[in-house]
Every structure is written in C-alpha cells, then in structure tokens.
C-alpha cells in the first residue's frame, strides 16, 4: 500500500508508465476524426465482438499529476484493461501540484488536486471549467461536497468547503459561482474527515478534545503536520478548544488571529511540546509506531498502517469535530481533441465504482457512494460506511489484514463522521502572511 501515499518525488525521474498502453474504446466522435475512424467507432459501438477498433488507433497516454494518495498501479491497470487508455503517474507533493498547475499547465493531461487549493489555482486561468454534461454521474456526487449536507442536515463549512468552490460561472471563467452551474472546477475523487491520531496504550486515558494536542502532559511526544495551511488549522482547533482564541473562521483567519495563534504555538514549542513537524506520510507512521509520539496530526490510512504492524493506534473522534478535506480531478485549459475525450472517459470510469471501492477499502470516501457500493461486499460496506462491527476480517485491496472481526471503524458511520465536520482545509485571504508567520514558528 505504500505507493498510495503522498511522498516528495522528482518529476523528472518519477513519470513512469503504469503499464503498456492501448487506446480509447469510446472516444467516438471527437472533432478532427476521419470518416474511417468514425465508421470504426460505429461498428465498435454496435457491439460486434472482436473488431480491432481499440487496438487499431494511435495509443493514448494520460499524464496524471497529483500526490501519490490516489495514484495506484492497480487502478491504472484496471482502467487500461477496461478502456485501452494508459495512465502515466506524475507523483509530487501537495505544494508542487499547485505550482505545476500554475506554471506548467502543459506538463499534464489530468490533475488530482484538493478543493482548498482552488482559490489560488482558478485565478491563474490554467484550469478549464469541467463540463458537467459530460460527467454521467454528476447528479450522483455526494451532497456533502455539492451542498454541504449529510442526511439532509447542514454541516460545518468554515474554511474552503467544497460547495463554495465547486462551480464556475463559465467554461473559461476565473470566478466561482455561488449556485450550481454546468461548469465544475473539479470532479471529486476522494475526501475524508481528519482528526488526531493517538497511542491509547501509551496515553492510558480517554482523549476527547483537540486541546490535548497542546496539553503539557504530552510534552515532547506531540507532533504537527508541517503543511502550513493545514497545520495551522489543526493548531487552531486545539487553541480554540483550550479557550484561548475564538476564531471567526479557522480557515480564513485575520492577521490578528494568525498572530495570536503563532504566539501560542511558539510558546508551546519553546516549552518542548513538539517532538516533530512532519510532511511525509511514512514519517507520521514511524513517529507513532516507534512510540516517540503519542498524539499528533494524522491521516486515517496512516493510523491503519500503524495498526497493521500490530501496534495500538486510534483515529480519535473529538467533541469539537473534524477538519475535513476533499480532492478532485481537474483538466488543463489547453487539453483538447482525443486526449480531452480520454480524460473525460477516465473521470467517468473512476466514478463508476471500481476505483471508488478500491479507495474506500483504504479508509477514504468516494465521490459517488452508490456505485462504489456495487463493487464492495456487504460486510465491507457495513464496516466502512454504516459503522457496524466487522462481520469478517477487513482487508486492504492488496489482501493485507486491516481490522479483525468485531472491530468498529473509528468515528463510526459515514453520517456520524462527515456530519461532525467543524472546518475544511483552506487557503486564507492572508495566506502569504500566514505562511511567513508559520515559518517563523517552525524556525523558532
């Protein structure tokens, strides 16, 4: 499973094809195709078995930019088997995804990025509005992301809630629409509700609040995520829970709120509170597995990874709620012709269930739940989504044992977890100032 997680990479050395490629099977009537190609497409569409349409055309490869989170060789292999289109992964860090979208938009054909980045990406004008009419399951995308609702109830929307940046006013617009339009910024891939990871065997008492992250009891054994926009929100959850600051919006702080937050963090750091500031998934796993850290910012699959080592680790539900995030597919404005058609085919295939089920077996949530359900066993769905005790051992896509019979998912059901969101990952209006102050904290 290690290939699934974010890690810094040198793009010049990491752009390797997932497997041998053939071309698209259903890109039919794109502009510029010859009459002969259209005829072949018509024959293929008619269902005549064995017609060599897929293999007769020029091979298509889609360059897929993103962190390693959703980049699985299994997904690429399955997509190629189903469509003949090859995926070439370009795994980079979260920050480098944003940089390449802005400065090298011709270096990829499809990108998987987070909704919180859109406030700085869309104004650059390098991403196209996604045509919702070409997304066959657009109306099935979870209302958590499109409307900010779970089971008909509104959820927390501090920060960059996806619903705020889901739609554009036009195909080439750099302005978000407050109401749904046919032009979407990203088509959801995965999302989750994040909280603190803890070592219950070493803490040996209940943990119920974000405030515990800064509790001197854990001096030298706490850690923070060192991605400024996210680390400061985890810190704000703790600081507000302690009663030190009441934020108007933890995802869009004023300069005064940033100053207060960093002052408190620097004091805690100088007092020896933090063992580490991590950026890499595996680093967070190693800190927790070694026992050097007992409480920290953490991602759900990292907690699972520690547990597969036979070490007690919990993704702890907290009374103040979760910090959530969501990612999705975007397309560069320059993409056109058969590659554009192939990109839409990949997105539609991704939402069709197989990939969603694959990722949900790792603890993420799929943008379209009902199709993912059709590719999961009932006991898997009950565990991951319904919050029921595992009726059978829960295994990862590679067959590795994740949880034993009788285990209940940390935080419970989908509705319980996503219904308890307090805020979303965000880029603040004062982002440049915030990053400067965060760096002062790290350097203090």
C-alpha positions in Angstrom: 0.0 0.0 0.0 2.9 2.4 0.3 2.7 3.5 -3.3 -0.7 5.1 -2.4 0.6 7.7 -0.1 2.0 11.2 -0.6 5.7 11.4 -1.0 8.0 14.0 -2.5 9.2 13.0 -5.9 11.4 14.4 -8.6 9.1 14.6 -11.6 12.0 14.1 -13.9 12.5 10.6 -12.5 9.0 9.6 -11.4 6.9 9.8 -14.6 6.8 6.1 -15.4 4.0 4.4 -17.2 1.8 2.2 -15.1 1.7 -0.4 -17.8 1.8 -0.9 -21.5 -0.9 1.1 -23.3 -3.5 0.7 -25.9 -6.0 3.4 -26.9 -9.5 4.5 -26.1 -12.6 2.5 -26.7 -15.3 5.1 -26.6 -14.0 8.4 -27.8 -16.1 8.1 -30.9 -17.0 11.4 -32.5 -14.4 13.9 -31.3 -13.5 16.7 -33.7 -10.9 16.0 -36.3 -11.6 12.3 -36.6 -11.6 10.8 -40.1 -14.7 9.2 -41.7 -12.9 5.9 -41.4 -12.3 6.3 -37.7 -16.0 7.3 -37.1 -17.1 4.2 -39.0 -14.9 2.0 -36.9 -16.4 3.7 -33.8 -19.9 3.0 -35.0 -19.1 -0.7 -35.6 -17.5 -1.0 -32.2 -20.5 0.7 -30.6 -22.8 -1.8 -32.3 -21.2 -4.5 -30.2 -19.5 -6.6 -32.9 -17.2 -8.8 -30.9 -13.6 -8.9 -31.8 -13.5 -5.8 -34.0 -10.0 -4.4 -33.5 -11.0 -0.8 -33.1 -9.3 -0.2 -29.7 -6.0 -1.6 -30.9 -6.1 -0.1 -34.3 -5.8 3.5 -33.3 -2.9 5.5 -32.1 -2.1 4.7 -28.4 -3.2 7.3 -25.9 -1.4 8.0 -22.6 -2.9 10.4 -20.0 -0.3 12.1 -17.8 -1.8 12.2 -14.3 -0.4 14.8 -11.9 -1.1 14.5 -8.2 0.1 13.4 -4.9 0.5 9.6 -4.5 -2.7 9.4 -2.5 -4.9 8.3 -5.4 -2.2 7.1 -7.7 -2.4 3.3 -7.7 -0.9 0.9 -10.2 -3.9 -1.3 -9.7 -6.3 1.5 -10.7 -4.2 2.3 -13.8 -4.0 -1.4 -14.8 -7.8 -1.9 -14.4 -8.6 1.3 -16.4 -6.3 0.2 -19.2 -7.9 -3.3 -19.2 -11.3 -1.7 -19.5 -10.6 1.1 -22.0 -7.2 0.6 -23.6 -6.0 4.0 -22.3 -2.8 4.2 -20.4 -2.2 6.3 -17.2 1.2 7.7 -16.6 1.6 8.9 -13.0 3.4 12.1 -12.0 3.6 11.9 -8.2 4.7 15.2 -6.4 4.0 16.9 -3.1 0.8 18.9 -2.5 2.6 22.2 -2.9 4.2 21.0 -6.2 0.9 20.0 -7.6 -0.3 23.7 -7.2 3.0 25.1 -8.6 2.8 22.9 -11.8 -0.9 23.8 -12.4 0.1 27.5 -12.4 3.5 27.4 -14.1 3.5 24.2 -16.2 -0.1 23.6 -17.3 1.1 21.8 -20.4 3.0 19.2 -18.4 0.0 17.1 -17.5 -3.4 16.0 -19.0 -5.3 15.5 -15.8 -4.7 16.6 -12.3 -5.9 15.4 -8.9 -5.8 18.3 -6.5 -7.6 19.5 -3.4 -10.5 21.8 -3.3 -8.8 24.1 -0.8 -6.2 25.0 -3.4 -8.7 26.3 -5.9 -8.8 29.8 -4.5 -5.2 30.3 -5.7 -5.4 28.0 -8.8 -8.6 29.2 -10.5 -7.5 32.9 -10.8 -4.4 31.7 -12.7 -6.7 30.7 -15.6 -4.8 27.5 -16.4 -7.6 25.0 -15.5 -10.8 24.6 -17.6 -14.3 24.5 -16.4 -15.4 20.9 -16.4 -18.5 20.3 -18.5 -21.0 18.6 -16.1 -23.0 17.4 -19.1 -20.1 15.1 -19.9 -20.0 13.6 -16.4 -22.6 10.9 -16.5 -22.9 10.6 -12.7 -22.7 14.4 -11.9 -26.1 14.3 -10.2 -25.0 11.4 -8.0 -22.0 13.2 -6.5 -22.3 13.3 -2.7 -24.2 16.3 -1.3 -21.5 16.6 1.4 -19.5 18.2 -1.3 -22.0 19.8 -3.6 -24.4 21.2 -0.9 -22.6 20.8 2.4 -25.2 18.4 3.7 -25.2 15.0 5.4 -28.5 13.1 5.6 -30.3 16.4 4.8 -28.5 18.3 7.6 -26.1 21.2 7.1 -22.5 20.6 8.3 -19.7 22.9 9.3 -18.3 25.0 6.4 -15.5 27.1 7.9 -12.5 27.2 5.6 -12.9 26.2 1.9 -15.9 23.9 2.0 -16.1 22.3 -1.5 -19.6 23.7 -2.1 -18.0 27.2 -2.1 -15.7 26.4 -5.0 -17.4 23.6 -6.8 -18.8 25.6 -9.7 -17.6 28.3 -12.1 -19.7 31.0 -13.9 -18.5 29.8 -17.3 -16.2 27.4 -19.2 -13.3 29.7 -19.1 -14.3 31.7 -16.0 -11.9 32.5 -13.2 -14.9 33.3 -10.9 -16.7 30.8 -8.6 -20.4 30.6 -8.8 -22.4 30.6 -5.5 -25.1 28.4 -7.2 -24.7 25.3 -9.3 -23.9 25.7 -13.0 -22.9 23.2 -15.7 -19.2 24.1 -15.2 -17.5 22.4 -12.4 -14.0 23.1 -11.0 -13.1 19.6 -10.0 -14.9 16.2 -10.2 -14.5 14.6 -6.7 -12.1 11.7 -6.3 -11.7 11.2 -2.5 -12.4 13.0 0.7 -12.3 12.3 4.5 -12.7 13.8 7.9 -9.4 14.1 9.7 -8.7 14.2 13.4 -5.8 13.4 15.8 -4.1 10.0 15.9 -3.2 8.7 19.3 -1.5 5.8 21.0 -4.1 4.7 23.5 -1.8 2.1 25.0 0.7 4.8 26.0 -1.7 7.5 27.0 -3.9 5.2 29.0 -6.8 7.6 29.5 -9.7 8.9 27.4 -8.9 11.7 24.8 -12.0 13.7 23.9 -10.7 17.1 22.8 -8.4 18.8 20.3 -7.0 20.7 23.3 -4.9 17.6 24.2 -2.6 18.3 21.3 -1.1 21.2 23.4 -1.5 19.6 26.8 1.9 19.8 28.6 1.2 16.2 29.8 2.4 15.2 26.3 5.5 17.5 26.3 8.0 16.2 23.7 5.6 13.5 22.5 3.2 15.6 20.3 3.7 16.3 16.6 2.1 18.6 14.0 1.7 18.4 10.2 4.1 20.8 8.6 1.9 21.9 5.7 1.2 25.5 6.8 -2.4 25.8 5.6 -3.4 22.5 7.3 -1.1 22.6 10.4 -2.4 26.0 11.4 -5.9 24.7 11.3 -5.1 21.7 13.5 -3.4 24.1 15.9 -6.5 26.4 15.8 -8.8 23.5 16.6 -6.6 22.9 19.7 -6.2 26.6 20.7 -10.0 27.3 20.4 -10.8 24.1 22.4 -8.5 25.4 25.1 -10.5 28.7 25.2 -7.5 30.9 24.2 -8.9 32.2 20.9 -12.4 32.3 19.4 -12.0 32.3 15.6 -14.4 33.8 13.2 -13.3 31.3 10.6 -10.4 28.9 11.3 -9.9 28.6 7.6 -9.7 32.3 6.9 -8.1 34.0 9.9 -7.4 37.7 10.3 -3.9 38.9 10.8 -4.6 39.4 14.5 -5.9 35.8 14.8 -2.8 34.5 12.9 -0.5 36.4 15.3 -2.3 35.1 18.4 -2.1 31.5 17.0 1.6 31.6 16.2 2.4 33.3 19.5 0.8 30.4 21.4 2.5 27.8 19.1 5.9 29.4 19.6 5.4 29.4 23.4 4.5 25.7 23.3 7.4 24.8 21.0 9.9 26.6 23.3 8.4 24.7 26.2 9.3 21.5 24.4 5.8 20.4 23.4 6.6 19.1 19.9 8.7 16.1 19.0 8.4 16.6 15.3 6.8 18.5 12.4 6.2 16.0 9.6 5.3 16.4 5.9 5.6 12.8 4.7 3.0 10.0 5.3 5.7 7.5 6.3 7.3 9.9 8.8 4.0 10.2 10.6 3.7 6.4 10.7 7.2 5.9 12.0 6.8 8.6 14.7 3.7 6.9 16.0 4.8 3.3 15.6 8.1 3.9 17.5 6.2 5.5 20.4 8.3 8.7 20.1 4.9 10.5 19.6 1.7 9.6 21.3 -0.6 12.3 19.9 -0.4 14.1 16.5 -2.0 15.4 13.4 -2.6 12.2 11.4 -4.3 10.8 8.3 -6.7 7.9 8.6 -4.7 5.5 6.4 -1.6 6.3 8.4 -3.4 5.1 11.6 -4.5 2.0 9.7 -0.9 1.4 8.7 0.3 1.6 12.3 -2.4 -0.9 13.3 -1.3 -3.4 10.6 2.0 -3.5 12.4 0.2 -4.9 15.5 0.6 -1.5 17.3 -2.4 0.1 19.1 -3.3 3.4 17.3 -6.6 5.2 17.1 -8.0 7.9 14.8 -9.7 9.6 17.7 -13.2 11.2 17.4 -13.2 14.6 19.3 -16.0 16.6 20.7 -15.1 19.7 18.6 -15.4 17.8 15.4 -13.3 17.0 12.4 -11.1 19.0 9.9 -12.1 17.8 6.5 -10.7 17.8 3.0 -11.6 16.8 -0.5 -9.8 16.3 -3.8 -10.9 16.0 -7.3 -9.9 15.8 -11.0 -9.3 18.9 -13.0 -8.3 19.5 -16.6 -5.8 22.0 -18.1 -7.4 24.6 -20.3 -5.0 23.6 -23.1 -6.3 20.0 -23.3 -8.3 19.2 -26.5 -9.2 16.6 -29.0 -8.8 12.9 -28.3 -6.9 13.5 -25.1 -9.7 15.7 -23.7 -12.2 12.9 -24.6 -9.9 10.3 -23.0 -9.7 12.4 -19.8 -13.5 12.6 -19.5 -13.6 8.8 -20.1 -11.2 8.3 -17.3 -13.2 10.5 -14.9 -16.4 8.7 -15.8 -14.7 5.3 -15.3 -13.3 6.5 -12.0 -16.8 7.4 -10.8 -18.3 4.1 -12.0 -17.4 2.3 -8.8 -14.4 0.1 -9.1 -11.9 2.8 -8.2 -14.2 4.2 -5.5 -14.5 0.8 -3.8 -10.7 0.3 -4.0 -10.0 3.6 -2.3 -12.8 3.2 0.3 -11.1 -0.1 1.4 -8.2 2.2 2.5 -10.4 4.5 4.6 -11.2 7.2 2.1 -14.7 8.1 0.8 -15.7 8.1 -2.9 -17.3 11.0 -4.6 -20.2 8.7 -5.8 -21.0 6.2 -3.0 -23.7 4.2 -4.6 -21.6 2.9 -7.5 -18.7 2.1 -5.1 -21.2 0.1 -3.0 -21.8 -2.2 -6.0 -18.1 -3.2 -6.0 -17.9 -3.9 -2.3 -19.0 -6.9 -0.3 -22.0 -6.2 2.1 -19.8 -6.7 5.2 -17.2 -4.2 3.8 -19.9 -1.6 3.2 -21.3 -2.1 6.7 -17.9 -1.6 8.2 -16.6 1.3 6.2 -19.9 3.2 5.7 -22.5 2.0 8.1 -20.2 2.0 11.1 -21.2 -1.6 12.0 -18.8 -4.2 13.7 -16.9 -6.1 11.0 -18.7 -9.3 10.2 -15.5 -10.6 8.6 -11.8 -9.6 8.7 -11.4 -6.3 6.9 -8.7 -6.3 4.3 -6.9 -3.8 2.1 -7.0 -4.0 -1.7 -3.8 -6.0 -1.6 -5.2 -8.5 0.8 -3.4 -7.2 3.9 -5.4 -7.6 7.1 -6.5 -4.2 8.4 -9.0 -5.0 11.1 -10.2 -8.2 12.7 -13.8 -9.4 13.1 -15.8 -7.4 15.5 -13.9 -4.1 15.1 -15.8 -0.9 14.6 -14.4 1.9 12.5 -13.0 4.9 14.5 -15.7 7.6 14.5 -18.5 5.3 13.4 -20.6 5.6 10.3 -20.2 7.9 7.3 -23.1 10.1 8.6 -21.6 10.3 12.0 -18.1 11.2 10.8 -19.0 13.6 7.9 -21.8 15.0 9.9 -19.4 16.2 12.6 -17.2 18.4 10.4 -16.1 21.6 12.0 -13.9 23.1 9.2 -12.3 22.3 5.8 -8.8 22.7 4.6 -8.4 26.2 3.2 -6.2 28.8 1.6 -6.7 32.0 3.6 -7.0 35.5 2.2 -4.0 36.3 4.3 -2.2 33.2 3.1 1.2 34.8 2.3 1.3 36.4 5.8 0.2 33.2 7.4 2.9 31.1 5.7 5.5 33.7 6.8 4.4 33.5 10.4 4.2 29.7 10.3 7.8 29.6 9.1 8.7 31.8 12.0 7.1 29.2 14.3 9.0 26.3 12.7 12.3 28.2 12.9 11.7 29.4 16.5 
